């Protein structure tokens, strides 16, 4: 019943990424329709940014973003 996407890698392992939205201060944006996730990698030329993945309506993008925004962190063991 949770909206989001199941992503399967070339090794057959999968992960579910929920459409949890994004938070800034007390504002929640995109819950139920968009997903925003932090990676563990900082953007080297701007250390106050980190790499992020976002999706909305079947489209996705990776980019660096200011770390003051609340985004989902999905722990993955490898």
N, C-alpha and C positions, 0 to 999 in steps of 0.2 A: 503493500500500500504506500510505500514511500517513493516519491518521485526522484529520479536520478538516472544514472547510466551504469550498467555493468560493462567493464572494460576487460578484455581478455588479451593477454600478451602472447607472443609467439611460442612461449613454453607451455601454454595452456592454463597458466594460473590466471585468476581473475580477481578483480576488486570492484566493489560497488561504491560509486561516488554519488552521495545524495545531493539533491538540489536544496542545499541548506541556506543559500543566500549569503549576504555579506553584511557586516556590522561596522558602523562608524558612529562613535559616541553612543547614543541610545537609539539610533535609527537602524532598523533592519530592512534591507532591500533585497528583493528577488527570491525570498524564501518560497519554495515550491516550484519555482520556474528556472532558477539559475544556480549554478554551483561555482564556488571560488575556493581554491585550495593552494596552500603554501607548499613550496618545496623546501628542502633543507639547504638550498644553495643561495648564497647572497649574490647580488649583482655587484661585481667587483669594482666598477668605477663609481658606484653610489652605494656604500655599505648600509645606508638606511633603507635600501630597497632589497627585496628578495624576489626570486623567480616564482611565478604563480601560473596556475592553470585555471581557466574559467570556461564554462559552457553555458549555452542558452539556446533552446529550440534546435538542438541537433548540431549547432556550430560550436567549435572550441578554438581557443587561442592560448598560447603561452607567451608570457611577457613579464617584465619586472615591474614591481609596484611598491609603493611606500608601505613599510611594515606597520604603520600605525593603524591600518585598517584591519578589522577582525575578519579573518578567513578561516575556513576549516583546515585543520591539520589531521591528516589521515596517516596514522602510524602503520608502517609496513615492515615486517621482518624479512630479511633475505639471507 
